[in-house]
Amino acid sequence: MEEQQNALTYEIIKAAVVGEKWATEKVIAHYDSYIEELATVKEKQPDGSVRTFVDEDMKQSIILKLLEEILNFPMEEAEMIAGEETDEGI
C-alpha cells in the first residue's frame, strides 16, 4: 500500500523537473527508505560492539544530490516514451 502512495507518476516527475516543491517532496518520499539505507553506517564502539545508525549529514547530502539531478532528468526522452505508450494503447 505504501508503494502505491509513494508511486512516481509521469506528472509528478514532470512537476519535479520544473521545480514544483510538492513534487520534489514526493520524489524524496519515494526514495526515502533507499536513501536511509545508503546513509546507514556501522561504527565500532570502544567496547567492541558495533553501532548501526543513519548518518543524517550523509542523508542530507544524498537528498541534495537527488534534488540537483532531478533538474537533469531527460524530459524530452520521457515524453517521447510516454507518447509511444499512448499510441500503442498501453
PDB file of N, CA, C and O in Angstrom:
ATOM      1  N   MET A   1       0.819  -1.196   0.000  1.00  0.00           N
ATOM      2  CA  MET A   1       0.000   0.000   0.000  1.00  0.00           C
ATOM      3  C   MET A   1       0.863   1.261   0.000  1.00  0.00           C
ATOM      4  O   MET A   1       0.561   2.234  -0.691  1.00  0.00           O
ATOM      5  N   GLU A   2       1.941   1.227   0.786  1.00  0.00           N
ATOM      6  CA  GLU A   2       2.815   2.389   0.850  1.00  0.00           C
ATOM      7  C   GLU A   2       3.445   2.676  -0.503  1.00  0.00           C
ATOM      8  O   GLU A   2       3.631   3.838  -0.865  1.00  0.00           O
ATOM      9  N   GLU A   3       3.780   1.618  -1.265  1.00  0.00           N
ATOM     10  CA  GLU A   3       4.373   1.808  -2.583  1.00  0.00           C
ATOM     11  C   GLU A   3       3.425   2.557  -3.504  1.00  0.00           C
ATOM     12  O   GLU A   3       3.864   3.396  -4.291  1.00  0.00           O
ATOM     13  N   GLN A   4       2.121   2.266  -3.418  1.00  0.00           N
ATOM     14  CA  GLN A   4       1.150   2.953  -4.251  1.00  0.00           C
ATOM     15  C   GLN A   4       1.043   4.424  -3.853  1.00  0.00           C
ATOM     16  O   GLN A   4       0.896   5.290  -4.715  1.00  0.00           O
ATOM     17  N   GLN A   5       1.115   4.707  -2.563  1.00  0.00           N
ATOM     18  CA  GLN A   5       1.030   6.090  -2.105  1.00  0.00           C
ATOM     19  C   GLN A   5       2.245   6.896  -2.538  1.00  0.00           C
ATOM     20  O   GLN A   5       2.136   8.095  -2.793  1.00  0.00           O
ATOM     21  N   ASN A   6       3.403   6.247  -2.622  1.00  0.00           N
ATOM     22  CA  ASN A   6       4.634   6.936  -2.995  1.00  0.00           C
ATOM     23  C   ASN A   6       5.037   6.685  -4.440  1.00  0.00           C
ATOM     24  O   ASN A   6       6.177   6.958  -4.818  1.00  0.00           O
ATOM     25  N   ALA A   7       4.116   6.165  -5.260  1.00  0.00           N
ATOM     26  CA  ALA A   7       4.436   5.891  -6.650  1.00  0.00           C
ATOM     27  C   ALA A   7       4.740   7.185  -7.394  1.00  0.00           C
ATOM     28  O   ALA A   7       4.064   8.197  -7.215  1.00  0.00           O
ATOM     29  N   LEU A   8       5.772   7.130  -8.232  1.00  0.00           N
ATOM     30  CA  LEU A   8       6.116   8.303  -9.035  1.00  0.00           C
ATOM     31  C   LEU A   8       5.417   8.201 -10.384  1.00  0.00           C
ATOM     32  O   LEU A   8       5.661   7.275 -11.156  1.00  0.00           O
ATOM     33  N   THR A   9       4.560   9.149 -10.651  1.00  0.00           N
ATOM     34  CA  THR A   9       3.869   9.201 -11.924  1.00  0.00           C
ATOM     35  C   THR A   9       4.609  10.156 -12.859  1.00  0.00           C
ATOM     36  O   THR A   9       5.465  10.933 -12.436  1.00  0.00           O
ATOM     37  N   TYR A  10       4.259  10.076 -14.111  1.00  0.00           N
ATOM     38  CA  TYR A  10       4.834  10.990 -15.103  1.00  0.00           C
ATOM     39  C   TYR A  10       4.588  12.446 -14.698  1.00  0.00           C
ATOM     40  O   TYR A  10       5.474  13.291 -14.826  1.00  0.00           O
ATOM     41  N   GLU A  11       3.372  12.730 -14.207  1.00  0.00           N
ATOM     42  CA  GLU A  11       3.018  14.099 -13.826  1.00  0.00           C
ATOM     43  C   GLU A  11       3.867  14.593 -12.659  1.00  0.00           C
ATOM     44  O   GLU A  11       4.277  15.753 -12.628  1.00  0.00           O
ATOM     45  N   ILE A  12       4.125  13.705 -11.700  1.00  0.00           N
ATOM     46  CA  ILE A  12       4.950  14.099 -10.549  1.00  0.00           C
ATOM     47  C   ILE A  12       6.374  14.384 -11.006  1.00  0.00           C
ATOM     48  O   ILE A  12       6.969  15.384 -10.605  1.00  0.00           O
ATOM     49  N   ILE A  13       6.918  13.514 -11.837  1.00  0.00           N
ATOM     50  CA  ILE A  13       8.289  13.722 -12.317  1.00  0.00           C
ATOM     51  C   ILE A  13       8.380  15.009 -13.128  1.00  0.00           C
ATOM     52  O   ILE A  13       9.320  15.788 -12.965  1.00  0.00           O
ATOM     53  N   LYS A  14       7.413  15.227 -13.992  1.00  0.00           N
ATOM     54  CA  LYS A  14       7.401  16.446 -14.809  1.00  0.00           C
ATOM     55  C   LYS A  14       7.361  17.689 -13.926  1.00  0.00           C
ATOM     56  O   LYS A  14       8.078  18.657 -14.180  1.00  0.00           O
ATOM     57  N   ALA A  15       6.529  17.664 -12.895  1.00  0.00           N
ATOM     58  CA  ALA A  15       6.437  18.802 -11.981  1.00  0.00           C
ATOM     59  C   ALA A  15       7.728  18.983 -11.190  1.00  0.00           C
ATOM     60  O   ALA A  15       8.152  20.112 -10.942  1.00  0.00           O
ATOM     61  N   ALA A  16       8.352  17.882 -10.794  1.00  0.00           N
ATOM     62  CA  ALA A  16       9.611  17.975 -10.043  1.00  0.00           C
ATOM     63  C   ALA A  16      10.719  18.574 -10.900  1.00  0.00           C
ATOM     64  O   ALA A  16      11.534  19.356 -10.411  1.00  0.00           O
ATOM     65  N   VAL A  17      10.749  18.209 -12.174  1.00  0.00           N
ATOM     66  CA  VAL A  17      11.784  18.720 -13.078  1.00  0.00           C
ATOM     67  C   VAL A  17      11.689  20.238 -13.219  1.00  0.00           C
ATOM     68  O   VAL A  17      12.708  20.911 -13.372  1.00  0.00           O
ATOM     69  N   VAL A  18      10.479  20.778 -13.168  1.00  0.00           N
ATOM     70  CA  VAL A  18      10.332  22.234 -13.288  1.00  0.00           C
ATOM     71  C   VAL A  18      10.383  22.924 -11.931  1.00  0.00           C
ATOM     72  O   VAL A  18      10.203  24.138 -11.842  1.00  0.00           O
ATOM     73  N   GLY A  19      10.631  22.141 -10.861  1.00  0.00           N
ATOM     74  CA  GLY A  19      10.870  22.744  -9.549  1.00  0.00           C
ATOM     75  C   GLY A  19       9.678  22.872  -8.626  1.00  0.00           C
ATOM     76  O   GLY A  19       9.744  23.607  -7.640  1.00  0.00           O
ATOM     77  N   GLU A  20       8.596  22.183  -8.914  1.00  0.00           N
ATOM     78  CA  GLU A  20       7.437  22.235  -8.026  1.00  0.00           C
ATOM     79  C   GLU A  20       7.790  21.574  -6.691  1.00  0.00           C
ATOM     80  O   GLU A  20       8.191  20.410  -6.650  1.00  0.00           O
ATOM     81  N   LYS A  21       7.637  22.328  -5.605  1.00  0.00           N
ATOM     82  CA  LYS A  21       8.035  21.842  -4.280  1.00  0.00           C
ATOM     83  C   LYS A  21       7.281  20.574  -3.891  1.00  0.00           C
ATOM     84  O   LYS A  21       7.888  19.632  -3.383  1.00  0.00           O
ATOM     85  N   TRP A  22       5.981  20.534  -4.118  1.00  0.00           N
ATOM     86  CA  TRP A  22       5.190  19.368  -3.727  1.00  0.00           C
ATOM     87  C   TRP A  22       5.680  18.109  -4.443  1.00  0.00           C
ATOM     88  O   TRP A  22       5.670  17.016  -3.877  1.00  0.00           O
ATOM     89  N   ALA A  23       6.106  18.279  -5.690  1.00  0.00           N
ATOM     90  CA  ALA A  23       6.567  17.134  -6.481  1.00  0.00           C
ATOM     91  C   ALA A  23       7.945  16.665  -6.016  1.00  0.00           C
ATOM     92  O   ALA A  23       8.191  15.462  -5.929  1.00  0.00           O
ATOM     93  N   THR A  24       8.835  17.594  -5.720  1.00  0.00           N
ATOM     94  CA  THR A  24      10.153  17.191  -5.234  1.00  0.00           C
ATOM     95  C   THR A  24      10.023  16.491  -3.883  1.00  0.00           C
ATOM     96  O   THR A  24      10.784  15.568  -3.591  1.00  0.00           O
ATOM     97  N   GLU A  25       9.081  16.912  -3.068  1.00  0.00           N
ATOM     98  CA  GLU A  25       8.837  16.234  -1.783  1.00  0.00           C
ATOM     99  C   GLU A  25       8.357  14.801  -2.014  1.00  0.00           C
ATOM    100  O   GLU A  25       8.734  13.892  -1.275  1.00  0.00           O
ATOM    101  N   LYS A  26       7.528  14.600  -3.036  1.00  0.00           N
ATOM    102  CA  LYS A  26       7.054  13.239  -3.355  1.00  0.00           C
ATOM    103  C   LYS A  26       8.197  12.370  -3.864  1.00  0.00           C
ATOM    104  O   LYS A  26       8.260  11.183  -3.543  1.00  0.00           O
ATOM    105  N   VAL A  27       9.100  12.945  -4.651  1.00  0.00           N
ATOM    106  CA  VAL A  27      10.253  12.186  -5.137  1.00  0.00           C
ATOM    107  C   VAL A  27      11.133  11.769  -3.958  1.00  0.00           C
ATOM    108  O   VAL A  27      11.571  10.621  -3.880  1.00  0.00           O
ATOM    109  N   ILE A  28      11.387  12.690  -3.058  1.00  0.00           N
ATOM    110  CA  ILE A  28      12.195  12.374  -1.879  1.00  0.00           C
ATOM    111  C   ILE A  28      11.509  11.302  -1.035  1.00  0.00           C
ATOM    112  O   ILE A  28      12.161  10.371  -0.561  1.00  0.00           O
ATOM    113  N   ALA A  29      10.205  11.429  -0.847  1.00  0.00           N
ATOM    114  CA  ALA A  29       9.464  10.425  -0.067  1.00  0.00           C
ATOM    115  C   ALA A  29       9.543   9.055  -0.734  1.00  0.00           C
ATOM    116  O   ALA A  29       9.655   8.033  -0.057  1.00  0.00           O
ATOM    117  N   HIS A  30       9.484   9.042  -2.057  1.00  0.00           N
ATOM    118  CA  HIS A  30       9.553   7.786  -2.800  1.00  0.00           C
ATOM    119  C   HIS A  30      10.882   7.063  -2.537  1.00  0.00           C
ATOM    120  O   HIS A  30      10.908   5.843  -2.375  1.00  0.00           O
ATOM    121  N   TYR A  31      11.958   7.808  -2.497  1.00  0.00           N
ATOM    122  CA  TYR A  31      13.287   7.225  -2.336  1.00  0.00           C
ATOM    123  C   TYR A  31      13.796   7.235  -0.895  1.00  0.00           C
ATOM    124  O   TYR A  31      14.949   6.875  -0.655  1.00  0.00           O
ATOM    125  N   ASP A  32      12.973   7.635   0.062  1.00  0.00           N
ATOM    126  CA  ASP A  32      13.423   7.809   1.443  1.00  0.00           C
ATOM    127  C   ASP A  32      14.051   6.550   2.041  1.00  0.00           C
ATOM    128  O   ASP A  32      15.126   6.628   2.635  1.00  0.00           O
ATOM    129  N   SER A  33      13.409   5.409   1.899  1.00  0.00           N
ATOM    130  CA  SER A  33      13.967   4.198   2.515  1.00  0.00           C
ATOM    131  C   SER A  33      15.298   3.820   1.857  1.00  0.00           C
ATOM    132  O   SER A  33      16.213   3.354   2.536  1.00  0.00           O
ATOM    133  N   TYR A  34      15.409   4.015   0.559  1.00  0.00           N
ATOM    134  CA  TYR A  34      16.664   3.726  -0.138  1.00  0.00           C
ATOM    135  C   TYR A  34      17.761   4.697   0.305  1.00  0.00           C
ATOM    136  O   TYR A  34      18.907   4.295   0.508  1.00  0.00           O
ATOM    137  N   ILE A  35      17.408   5.964   0.453  1.00  0.00           N
ATOM    138  CA  ILE A  35      18.379   6.967   0.912  1.00  0.00           C
ATOM    139  C   ILE A  35      18.857   6.618   2.318  1.00  0.00           C
ATOM    140  O   ILE A  35      20.048   6.709   2.612  1.00  0.00           O
ATOM    141  N   GLU A  36      17.928   6.220   3.185  1.00  0.00           N
ATOM    142  CA  GLU A  36      18.320   5.837   4.544  1.00  0.00           C
ATOM    143  C   GLU A  36      19.235   4.622   4.523  1.00  0.00           C
ATOM    144  O   GLU A  36      20.179   4.540   5.310  1.00  0.00           O
ATOM    145  N   GLU A  37      18.967   3.690   3.640  1.00  0.00           N
ATOM    146  CA  GLU A  37      19.837   2.513   3.512  1.00  0.00           C
ATOM    147  C   GLU A  37      21.242   2.933   3.087  1.00  0.00           C
ATOM    148  O   GLU A  37      22.232   2.435   3.622  1.00  0.00           O
ATOM    149  N   LEU A  38      21.324   3.845   2.127  1.00  0.00           N
ATOM    150  CA  LEU A  38      22.630   4.320   1.664  1.00  0.00           C
ATOM    151  C   LEU A  38      23.377   5.099   2.745  1.00  0.00           C
ATOM    152  O   LEU A  38      24.607   5.072   2.796  1.00  0.00           O
ATOM    153  N   ALA A  39      22.637   5.791   3.606  1.00  0.00           N
ATOM    154  CA  ALA A  39      23.250   6.632   4.630  1.00  0.00           C
ATOM    155  C   ALA A  39      23.465   5.897   5.958  1.00  0.00           C
ATOM    156  O   ALA A  39      23.903   6.497   6.939  1.00  0.00           O
ATOM    157  N   THR A  40      23.159   4.611   5.982  1.00  0.00           N
ATOM    158  CA  THR A  40      23.358   3.839   7.205  1.00  0.00           C
ATOM    159  C   THR A  40      24.819   3.429   7.319  1.00  0.00           C
ATOM    160  O   THR A  40      25.403   2.881   6.384  1.00  0.00           O
ATOM    161  N   VAL A  41      25.392   3.703   8.478  1.00  0.00           N
ATOM    162  CA  VAL A  41      26.798   3.381   8.718  1.00  0.00           C
ATOM    163  C   VAL A  41      26.921   2.515   9.962  1.00  0.00           C
ATOM    164  O   VAL A  41      26.060   2.524  10.841  1.00  0.00           O
ATOM    165  N   LYS A  42      28.004   1.777  10.010  1.00  0.00           N
ATOM    166  CA  LYS A  42      28.317   0.961  11.184  1.00  0.00           C
ATOM    167  C   LYS A  42      29.566   1.549  11.815  1.00  0.00           C
ATOM    168  O   LYS A  42      30.544   1.853  11.132  1.00  0.00           O
ATOM    169  N   GLU A  43      29.516   1.702  13.117  1.00  0.00           N
ATOM    170  CA  GLU A  43      30.631   2.309  13.837  1.00  0.00           C
ATOM    171  C   GLU A  43      31.026   1.389  14.985  1.00  0.00           C
ATOM    172  O   GLU A  43      30.197   1.036  15.824  1.00  0.00           O
ATOM    173  N   LYS A  44      32.279   1.011  15.015  1.00  0.00           N
ATOM    174  CA  LYS A  44      32.766   0.144  16.085  1.00  0.00           C
ATOM    175  C   LYS A  44      32.947   0.971  17.355  1.00  0.00           C
ATOM    176  O   LYS A  44      33.568   2.033  17.343  1.00  0.00           O
ATOM    177  N   GLN A  45      32.404   0.468  18.421  1.00  0.00           N
ATOM    178  CA  GLN A  45      32.468   1.142  19.723  1.00  0.00           C
ATOM    179  C   GLN A  45      33.717   0.682  20.487  1.00  0.00           C
ATOM    180  O   GLN A  45      34.283  -0.368  20.184  1.00  0.00           O
ATOM    181  N   PRO A  46      34.138   1.469  21.471  1.00  0.00           N
ATOM    182  CA  PRO A  46      35.321   1.089  22.259  1.00  0.00           C
ATOM    183  C   PRO A  46      35.198  -0.287  22.934  1.00  0.00           C
ATOM    184  O   PRO A  46      36.201  -0.965  23.153  1.00  0.00           O
ATOM    185  N   ASP A  47      33.967  -0.691  23.259  1.00  0.00           N
ATOM    186  CA  ASP A  47      33.781  -1.990  23.912  1.00  0.00           C
ATOM    187  C   ASP A  47      33.747  -3.148  22.916  1.00  0.00           C
ATOM    188  O   ASP A  47      33.559  -4.297  23.317  1.00  0.00           O
ATOM    189  N   GLY A  48      33.925  -2.864  21.629  1.00  0.00           N
ATOM    190  CA  GLY A  48      33.946  -3.899  20.606  1.00  0.00           C
ATOM    191  C   GLY A  48      32.621  -4.115  19.905  1.00  0.00           C
ATOM    192  O   GLY A  48      32.565  -4.782  18.872  1.00  0.00           O
ATOM    193  N   SER A  49      31.556  -3.559  20.456  1.00  0.00           N
ATOM    194  CA  SER A  49      30.250  -3.697  19.803  1.00  0.00           C
ATOM    195  C   SER A  49      30.183  -2.777  18.582  1.00  0.00           C
ATOM    196  O   SER A  49      30.997  -1.868  18.420  1.00  0.00           O
ATOM    197  N   VAL A  50      29.203  -3.035  17.740  1.00  0.00           N
ATOM    198  CA  VAL A  50      29.029  -2.231  16.534  1.00  0.00           C
ATOM    199  C   VAL A  50      27.689  -1.505  16.618  1.00  0.00           C
ATOM    200  O   VAL A  50      26.645  -2.121  16.837  1.00  0.00           O
ATOM    201  N   ARG A  51      27.738  -0.208  16.443  1.00  0.00           N
ATOM    202  CA  ARG A  51      26.520   0.607  16.460  1.00  0.00           C
ATOM    203  C   ARG A  51      26.155   0.937  15.015  1.00  0.00           C
ATOM    204  O   ARG A  51      26.990   1.420  14.250  1.00  0.00           O
ATOM    205  N   THR A  52      24.912   0.675  14.651  1.00  0.00           N
ATOM    206  CA  THR A  52      24.416   0.980  13.308  1.00  0.00           C
ATOM    207  C   THR A  52      23.447   2.146  13.419  1.00  0.00           C
ATOM    208  O   THR A  52      22.530   2.128  14.240  1.00  0.00           O
ATOM    209  N   PHE A  53      23.656   3.167  12.580  1.00  0.00           N
ATOM    210  CA  PHE A  53      22.787   4.339  12.626  1.00  0.00           C
ATOM    211  C   PHE A  53      22.764   5.041  11.275  1.00  0.00           C
ATOM    212  O   PHE A  53      23.637   4.834  10.431  1.00  0.00           O
ATOM    213  N   VAL A  54      21.755   5.869  11.091  1.00  0.00           N
ATOM    214  CA  VAL A  54      21.651   6.671   9.880  1.00  0.00           C
ATOM    215  C   VAL A  54      22.431   7.959  10.097  1.00  0.00           C
ATOM    216  O   VAL A  54      22.132   8.731  11.007  1.00  0.00           O
ATOM    217  N   ASP A  55      23.419   8.181   9.264  1.00  0.00           N
ATOM    218  CA  ASP A  55      24.215   9.408   9.316  1.00  0.00           C
ATOM    219  C   ASP A  55      23.379  10.504   8.657  1.00  0.00           C
ATOM    220  O   ASP A  55      23.234  10.536   7.435  1.00  0.00           O
ATOM    221  N   GLU A  56      22.839  11.388   9.468  1.00  0.00           N
ATOM    222  CA  GLU A  56      21.932  12.428   8.960  1.00  0.00           C
ATOM    223  C   GLU A  56      22.610  13.387   7.995  1.00  0.00           C
ATOM    224  O   GLU A  56      21.981  13.862   7.050  1.00  0.00           O
ATOM    225  N   ASP A  57      23.888  13.678   8.221  1.00  0.00           N
ATOM    226  CA  ASP A  57      24.613  14.548   7.282  1.00  0.00           C
ATOM    227  C   ASP A  57      24.734  13.878   5.914  1.00  0.00           C
ATOM    228  O   ASP A  57      24.540  14.515   4.880  1.00  0.00           O
ATOM    229  N   MET A  58      25.056  12.589   5.924  1.00  0.00           N
ATOM    230  CA  MET A  58      25.157  11.851   4.671  1.00  0.00           C
ATOM    231  C   MET A  58      23.796  11.790   3.985  1.00  0.00           C
ATOM    232  O   MET A  58      23.701  11.945   2.767  1.00  0.00           O
ATOM    233  N   LYS A  59      22.751  11.566   4.766  1.00  0.00           N
ATOM    234  CA  LYS A  59      21.398  11.508   4.208  1.00  0.00           C
ATOM    235  C   LYS A  59      21.035  12.832   3.531  1.00  0.00           C
ATOM    236  O   LYS A  59      20.489  12.838   2.427  1.00  0.00           O
ATOM    237  N   GLN A  60      21.333  13.928   4.181  1.00  0.00           N
ATOM    238  CA  GLN A  60      21.033  15.238   3.598  1.00  0.00           C
ATOM    239  C   GLN A  60      21.858  15.485   2.338  1.00  0.00           C
ATOM    240  O   GLN A  60      21.369  16.094   1.386  1.00  0.00           O
ATOM    241  N   SER A  61      23.106  15.016   2.326  1.00  0.00           N
ATOM    242  CA  SER A  61      23.939  15.164   1.122  1.00  0.00           C
ATOM    243  C   SER A  61      23.359  14.384  -0.048  1.00  0.00           C
ATOM    244  O   SER A  61      23.363  14.859  -1.183  1.00  0.00           O
ATOM    245  N   ILE A  62      22.863  13.186   0.233  1.00  0.00           N
ATOM    246  CA  ILE A  62      22.256  12.370  -0.821  1.00  0.00           C
ATOM    247  C   ILE A  62      20.987  13.041  -1.340  1.00  0.00           C
ATOM    248  O   ILE A  62      20.749  13.077  -2.547  1.00  0.00           O
ATOM    249  N   ILE A  63      20.178  13.568  -0.431  1.00  0.00           N
ATOM    250  CA  ILE A  63      18.946  14.261  -0.839  1.00  0.00           C
ATOM    251  C   ILE A  63      19.277  15.482  -1.690  1.00  0.00           C
ATOM    252  O   ILE A  63      18.620  15.725  -2.702  1.00  0.00           O
ATOM    253  N   LEU A  64      20.282  16.249  -1.295  1.00  0.00           N
ATOM    254  CA  LEU A  64      20.673  17.425  -2.085  1.00  0.00           C
ATOM    255  C   LEU A  64      21.143  17.021  -3.480  1.00  0.00           C
ATOM    256  O   LEU A  64      20.824  17.693  -4.461  1.00  0.00           O
ATOM    257  N   LYS A  65      21.895  15.934  -3.573  1.00  0.00           N
ATOM    258  CA  LYS A  65      22.357  15.459  -4.880  1.00  0.00           C
ATOM    259  C   LYS A  65      21.168  15.016  -5.734  1.00  0.00           C
ATOM    260  O   LYS A  65      21.126  15.285  -6.934  1.00  0.00           O
ATOM    261  N   LEU A  66      20.199  14.332  -5.107  1.00  0.00           N
ATOM    262  CA  LEU A  66      18.991  13.925  -5.825  1.00  0.00           C
ATOM    263  C   LEU A  66      18.258  15.159  -6.360  1.00  0.00           C
ATOM    264  O   LEU A  66      17.824  15.175  -7.512  1.00  0.00           O
ATOM    265  N   LEU A  67      18.123  16.181  -5.529  1.00  0.00           N
ATOM    266  CA  LEU A  67      17.433  17.402  -5.964  1.00  0.00           C
ATOM    267  C   LEU A  67      18.170  18.076  -7.122  1.00  0.00           C
ATOM    268  O   LEU A  67      17.538  18.603  -8.038  1.00  0.00           O
ATOM    269  N   GLU A  68      19.497  18.060  -7.084  1.00  0.00           N
ATOM    270  CA  GLU A  68      20.274  18.626  -8.186  1.00  0.00           C
ATOM    271  C   GLU A  68      20.058  17.833  -9.474  1.00  0.00           C
ATOM    272  O   GLU A  68      19.920  18.413 -10.551  1.00  0.00           O
ATOM    273  N   GLU A  69      20.031  16.520  -9.357  1.00  0.00           N
ATOM    274  CA  GLU A  69      19.923  15.665 -10.536  1.00  0.00           C
ATOM    275  C   GLU A  69      18.519  15.622 -11.124  1.00  0.00           C
ATOM    276  O   GLU A  69      18.355  15.305 -12.302  1.00  0.00           O
ATOM    277  N   ILE A  70      17.515  15.931 -10.331  1.00  0.00           N
ATOM    278  CA  ILE A  70      16.144  15.985 -10.864  1.00  0.00           C
ATOM    279  C   ILE A  70      16.087  16.959 -12.044  1.00  0.00           C
ATOM    280  O   ILE A  70      15.388  16.717 -13.028  1.00  0.00           O
ATOM    281  N   LEU A  71      16.823  18.048 -11.932  1.00  0.00           N
ATOM    282  CA  LEU A  71      16.823  19.067 -12.987  1.00  0.00           C
ATOM    283  C   LEU A  71      17.421  18.548 -14.294  1.00  0.00           C
ATOM    284  O   LEU A  71      17.156  19.101 -15.362  1.00  0.00           O
ATOM    285  N   ASN A  72      18.231  17.479 -14.213  1.00  0.00           N
ATOM    286  CA  ASN A  72      18.869  16.898 -15.400  1.00  0.00           C
ATOM    287  C   ASN A  72      18.071  15.750 -15.993  1.00  0.00           C
ATOM    288  O   ASN A  72      18.522  15.106 -16.940  1.00  0.00           O
ATOM    289  N   PHE A  73      16.889  15.486 -15.449  1.00  0.00           N
ATOM    290  CA  PHE A  73      16.088  14.367 -15.940  1.00  0.00           C
ATOM    291  C   PHE A  73      15.715  14.623 -17.401  1.00  0.00           C
ATOM    292  O   PHE A  73      15.254  15.715 -17.734  1.00  0.00           O
ATOM    293  N   PRO A  74      15.907  13.628 -18.278  1.00  0.00           N
ATOM    294  CA  PRO A  74      15.650  13.822 -19.714  1.00  0.00           C
ATOM    295  C   PRO A  74      14.149  13.812 -20.044  1.00  0.00           C
ATOM    296  O   PRO A  74      13.617  12.796 -20.492  1.00  0.00           O
ATOM    297  N   MET A  75      13.482  14.927 -19.824  1.00  0.00           N
ATOM    298  CA  MET A  75      12.034  15.010 -20.043  1.00  0.00           C
ATOM    299  C   MET A  75      11.650  14.770 -21.500  1.00  0.00           C
ATOM    300  O   MET A  75      10.616  14.159 -21.772  1.00  0.00           O
ATOM    301  N   GLU A  76      12.471  15.244 -22.442  1.00  0.00           N
ATOM    302  CA  GLU A  76      12.136  15.051 -23.849  1.00  0.00           C
ATOM    303  C   GLU A  76      12.034  13.562 -24.177  1.00  0.00           C
ATOM    304  O   GLU A  76      11.107  13.123 -24.859  1.00  0.00           O
ATOM    305  N   GLU A  77      13.002  12.798 -23.681  1.00  0.00           N
ATOM    306  CA  GLU A  77      13.007  11.353 -23.915  1.00  0.00           C
ATOM    307  C   GLU A  77      11.805  10.692 -23.225  1.00  0.00           C
ATOM    308  O   GLU A  77      11.171   9.804 -23.793  1.00  0.00           O
ATOM    309  N   ALA A  78      11.502  11.125 -22.015  1.00  0.00           N
ATOM    310  CA  ALA A  78      10.361  10.569 -21.281  1.00  0.00           C
ATOM    311  C   ALA A  78       9.047  10.895 -21.988  1.00  0.00           C
ATOM    312  O   ALA A  78       8.139  10.065 -22.028  1.00  0.00           O
ATOM    313  N   GLU A  79       8.945  12.101 -22.545  1.00  0.00           N
ATOM    314  CA  GLU A  79       7.727  12.487 -23.267  1.00  0.00           C
ATOM    315  C   GLU A  79       7.563  11.656 -24.534  1.00  0.00           C
ATOM    316  O   GLU A  79       6.444  11.292 -24.895  1.00  0.00           O
ATOM    317  N   MET A  80       8.680  11.351 -25.220  1.00  0.00           N
ATOM    318  CA  MET A  80       8.602  10.501 -26.408  1.00  0.00           C
ATOM    319  C   MET A  80       8.124   9.094 -26.029  1.00  0.00           C
ATOM    320  O   MET A  80       7.276   8.513 -26.706  1.00  0.00           O
ATOM    321  N   ILE A  81       8.677   8.563 -24.947  1.00  0.00           N
ATOM    322  CA  ILE A  81       8.288   7.226 -24.497  1.00  0.00           C
ATOM    323  C   ILE A  81       6.825   7.222 -24.072  1.00  0.00           C
ATOM    324  O   ILE A  81       6.079   6.302 -24.406  1.00  0.00           O
ATOM    325  N   ALA A  82       6.418   8.246 -23.339  1.00  0.00           N
ATOM    326  CA  ALA A  82       5.022   8.332 -22.903  1.00  0.00           C
ATOM    327  C   ALA A  82       4.097   8.436 -24.101  1.00  0.00           C
ATOM    328  O   ALA A  82       3.014   7.850 -24.102  1.00  0.00           O
ATOM    329  N   GLY A  83       4.509   9.173 -25.117  1.00  0.00           N
ATOM    330  CA  GLY A  83       3.714   9.296 -26.334  1.00  0.00           C
ATOM    331  C   GLY A  83       3.616   7.988 -27.082  1.00  0.00           C
ATOM    332  O   GLY A  83       2.556   7.654 -27.611  1.00  0.00           O
ATOM    333  N   GLU A  84       4.702   7.242 -27.133  1.00  0.00           N
ATOM    334  CA  GLU A  84       4.696   5.942 -27.799  1.00  0.00           C
ATOM    335  C   GLU A  84       3.774   4.974 -27.067  1.00  0.00           C
ATOM    336  O   GLU A  84       3.055   4.207 -27.707  1.00  0.00           O
ATOM    337  N   GLU A  85       3.783   4.998 -25.745  1.00  0.00           N
ATOM    338  CA  GLU A  85       2.915   4.114 -24.976  1.00  0.00           C
ATOM    339  C   GLU A  85       1.453   4.453 -25.199  1.00  0.00           C
ATOM    340  O   GLU A  85       0.604   3.563 -25.248  1.00  0.00           O
ATOM    341  N   THR A  86       1.159   5.743 -25.335  1.00  0.00           N
ATOM    342  CA  THR A  86      -0.217   6.177 -25.601  1.00  0.00           C
ATOM    343  C   THR A  86      -0.639   5.715 -26.995  1.00  0.00           C
ATOM    344  O   THR A  86      -1.765   5.251 -27.179  1.00  0.00           O
ATOM    345  N   ASP A  87       0.258   5.839 -27.980  1.00  0.00           N
ATOM    346  CA  ASP A  87      -0.038   5.418 -29.340  1.00  0.00           C
ATOM    347  C   ASP A  87      -0.306   3.915 -29.427  1.00  0.00           C
ATOM    348  O   ASP A  87      -1.122   3.465 -30.232  1.00  0.00           O
ATOM    349  N   GLU A  88       0.393   3.149 -28.587  1.00  0.00           N
ATOM    350  CA  GLU A  88       0.235   1.693 -28.612  1.00  0.00           C
ATOM    351  C   GLU A  88      -0.958   1.239 -27.795  1.00  0.00           C
ATOM    352  O   GLU A  88      -1.300   0.056 -27.802  1.00  0.00           O
ATOM    353  N   GLY A  89      -1.597   2.164 -27.088  1.00  0.00           N
ATOM    354  CA  GLY A  89      -2.755   1.808 -26.291  1.00  0.00           C
ATOM    355  C   GLY A  89      -2.417   1.192 -24.951  1.00  0.00           C
ATOM    356  O   GLY A  89      -3.243   0.503 -24.353  1.00  0.00           O
ATOM    357  N   ILE A  90      -1.213   1.435 -24.478  1.00  0.00           N
ATOM    358  CA  ILE A  90      -0.775   0.889 -23.190  1.00  0.00           C
ATOM    359  C   ILE A  90      -1.238   1.797 -22.079  1.00  0.00           C
ATOM    360  O   ILE A  90      -0.975   1.522 -20.908  1.00  0.00           O
TER     361      ILE A  90
END
